[in-house]
Structure formats: C-alpha cells, structure tokens
Amino acid sequence: MSVGVHVVILVLMALIKFTLLDDGSEVAVETVFTDEREQQEFTQELDINTEVSENLSVISGATISTASGGSSAPAVSQTKIEQSESLNEPEIQVNVASVTMPGANMLGTDLGESEIKGEAGAVVEGYGAAMSRLTQELIRLMRNDKVHVVWLFDESGSMKDDQKEIRDQFAKVYEELKIAQEQDEKLKSKASDETLLTTILSYGAGIHTHTANPTGNIPEIQKAIDNIPVDQTGEENLFQSIMAVCDKYGQLAFRAQRKLVLVVLSDEGGDDGGAVEEAISRVKRFKAPVYIMGREAIFGYPFARMRWTDPKFGLNFWIDVKRGPETAFVEALQYDGLHRRWDSFSSGFGCYEQVRLARESGGVYFMLPGDEENLVGRAAHLERKFEFLAMKEYQPLLLARRDYEQERSKSKFRAEIWNIINVLNPYQDDKLNIKEIWYPFTPDEFRPEALEHASRALRAFGIMNEAIRRLEEIQPLRAREDSQRWRAAYDLAYAQCLAFRVRLFQFMLAVDTQLKDFPKPKSPQSNKWNVVRTKKMKEPDADQIKRTKVDMDELNKQLEKAKEQFAFVNKQHPGTPWAQRANWELNNGFGFEFRDVFRDPRYDSMRDQIKVPNL
C-alpha cells in the first residue's frame, strides 16, 4: 500500500514544471479586477515627557489647509448657532438606519469653519506622551471656544490595562489645563467658566454612557472609566458610534456654544469600516475633530493575532483581531506559501479607516508603541519602529476607497499586482490553505490527509507559476511607476512568489518522503505530526528526480533566483516593512520536514467547556 501511495505522489509531482512559459496548465487563474495608489503624509514623533508642564506652549495639530499634515496655524472659530443654559446627557443607541443622515433641522446649517486636515500619524512612546499632546490640542481649541470632549473607549477585554492608564492620566491633563488658564491671556478671561467639560462613553456592539452629565470633576471621570464593561459580542462598531455621538452631542454642544471634540481609545480597527465615509461626513458637518489613540496596522493584512490563555485549563488560543490594513485595500500577498498569513508584521502606519477619519476631521492619529505582550504570530516581536526618513516615500494613499480604486485601475502595473493578490488570497480560495500542523499520528490516518494537502500544493504550484509569469510580464512597467510604495509591493510579491514555488515543491517532497519512510517518532509523548520549515532544503532522491525531472541543481537555481530578488528588496527599500519581511523570508528557510510533536488532548476533550472570547 505504501509503495502505491508513493507512486501517486510521484505522479502528482511529475506534473510540476518550473518553466515560466504559458504551457496550457490545467490550473486556470481567474482574474479579479479592482484598483489603487500612494500618499504624501508625514509621521511625527512626539516627546515622551509625561510630567505636568508648568510652562505650556500651544502646538497645533490641524490647520486650515487642503494639503496633508499639520501646521501651527489655529483653526477658524466655529459659529455659535444656539444657546442653552446647560447640557444634559442624551441616551444613545447605535442603529445604522437611524444614523445615516443628520437631523432635518441641521441639513441647511452652515457651521462656519473652513476645511481642515489633521495629522495622519503622530508616533508616541505611550499614553503619557499622547495625553500631553492632546492637552496642547485642547488648549489651542479652548483659546477660541469652550470645549466639550466626548471620550469613546473600546470595550474589548484587551483594553482594560489601557483604560486604567488613561484614567490615571486625567489629573495631569486637568492640572496642565489649569496652569495654561493661569498663563494664557485669552484663557484667563474664561477662568470663571467651565471651559472644558468631559463625557465618558464606551462602545462595542452598542454605546454605553458612564457620566450622568458632562463634567470637569476628576474623581467622577475616573470612576466612569472604571465602570466601562467588557463587550462579550466581540463587535466594535466604531464608525456607527461616532455618527451617533455627533447626532446627539453635536447639537447640544452648539446650543451651549461649545466645540465638540471626540477622543477614541482602541487597539482594533473597527468592524464597520465600510461606514468610514459617512462618519467623515458627519464629523465634518459638526466641525468635530477626532483624536484617536490606536496601534500600528499589520503590514498589508487585515488581522493581528492575539494570545488568550484559558484560566481553567491553561491552554493557549490564538484569536484574530481586526487591525489593518494600513491602506484602503491590501497591497501585499495574503498568502505565506502554505496558507493564509499567521504573522504580525508591522506596517509603520495606523489602520486606514481610523487614520483617514482623524486626518479628514482635523484631528490626530496617535500611534502607540507596537510591542504588546499578547501579540503573537511570526515577527510579532521584531523591531516595530521604522525610521521617519526611510518611510516618508511609502505613505499610504488616504483617499476614499472609490477614488483609490479609480486611481489603481488607471495603471496596468498596479491593477495586475492587485489581481495576483486576489488570485493568491486564501480567504477567497480555501484550497490554497495547506495544513501545516496537527497531522494524524498513525500511517493509516496520516496518508489520506497528507495526500489531500499534497494535491492542494500541486494546484497552488501551478497558480504560482502563472503569477510569476504575469509579474515578469509587467516588469518593464516598474521603471515607469512613480510610487515607491507600489514598486515595493511589486518587488516583494515577485520575490515571495519565487520563494513560495520552491517551498511548495519542498512540501511535496516532504510528504512523499514521510509516506515512503514514515520514521518512528523521536519522543514517546508525541501524538501528532507537524510539517516544519527548515533552512536546509530536502534533496530529491533518484525516484523523485526521475519522475519530476527536477534535481538539486535545478532546485538551487530556483532558490538563488528567489534569494536574489529578496536581496533586491533590501537594497531598494532599506529600513521599511518590505525589507523586514524580505529578511524574515530569507532567514526562515525554504525547506520542509515532518516532526513528531505533542498536542494537549484537552484541546479536543475539554473544548466544549472552554469559551474563547471575542477580543
């Protein structure tokens, strides 16, 4: 029986061709059309001093401008349209149908401010630095208007420590505001008023209000933050929440002659990113800048992986959280050569929807440190800070998605890269997902599963050949591409496709060798097989060479081609996420072998007793 299976694998491998010519392969590559381009934002690194300042200077983060980035000019004062003796806290519910348009009484209102652009990325060393900069922003606004700040806290369980840190910073903020009021002539005249009022809200699937009325009382604010619940649904409707807040608090703020300001604290991108343009329209109508304290987006990928440990059994689980991409649509392969990506490479930028919202509203996106204890996946703890000068040519294009698609579709070069990303997307083609871990332990159980995934690898190999052919076809267009970001996308994708083709062949060799030899496990505790990536390539034996016409010389030739392209990525894009990914691919190796491992059986026997949360 094992000889017969070996022959099956060799027959499959005999279909392999390393040629890049269009030979009428059985594998058809469907074309999926969509589009994109680049951006001119600059990232500013902030001072990490978190002490209360006794001599405050006011630095603006948003100016009257049609250009990107911030300057020091103050925003034009908003028009007061109604007056009110006091503000009362409204009840808020997130309801898509009810928040898509402002109230009829507001549709014709000119709120009296010019168009502003905020900062797409202010790199901070922590919440202390972010709060200091936010304090300066509030002082700038308070010189023209009384201010009502609405805080929106993400109710994810992963945010509890962050909420506590912000809670402890509130006293510092109000102390610095008091000092500014004593020093600034414009603020002195308003000393008798409550120039700044605060409302604490939190959001998940819906919104919760935690302050009975807008307040300047520090203990009340801190208590409200302590009362923020953990949302059990895992949903984060950030943009619907922002629209609801504008509709409710915007009118109240105007009646009380206050400027509405929103501050968002979150470690995820939000599940309702499709509503970002509606949210932008809403905050612009109410002239409400949005300041977001968030994390770096994952490089060219929608998800980060977070570790969660079951408190009862001590078993670890890896949970996907929405944190990316940094662009309107992904610009990198979603495939890692065997399956969907499991990595957590940093992009150096914030999540597209959040950054676009902050920028378009005249606010600031504060990008917090990327080193997180529970962030897992390949490259989770690599250096996550890129140099400003290295990254300034790679800024994402922060257009609305529709405009972004139109820009991308104008270029054959960009459109073809996008098509290849789609064709090699395991979320759209499940057969691209090839098993890497937890293969059955016994030969009889191992055999059918291994054959299924060897067949998938052969199919992926054919698709990879076609992807390489198409990338080489558009290579002459690279020199005419004016976006360094798109050149980087091409260079890395081409290198990865070359490397993945070698790896897929090595995977099939590893399956064939395992079926033929089926070695004894090295550990008596082992109960599963994993296929492990290795730096040493597996050399085909005589039978494998005879069937596939691929010997070690041919494998090394293909390997060197991939390595040369990764070296080219490093040379062309040093100090960037593209170079970091290229280095990781090189160091990760190109071979595969099966190794016996132990998998805790409680993952299966106790699974019905474990409730994995939605982070």
Order of alpha helices (4+ residues) and beta strands (2+ residues): alpha-beta-beta-beta-beta-alpha-beta-alpha-alpha-beta-beta-alpha-alpha-beta-alpha-beta-beta-beta-beta-beta-alpha-beta-beta-alpha-alpha-alpha-alpha-alpha-beta-alpha-alpha-alpha-beta-alpha
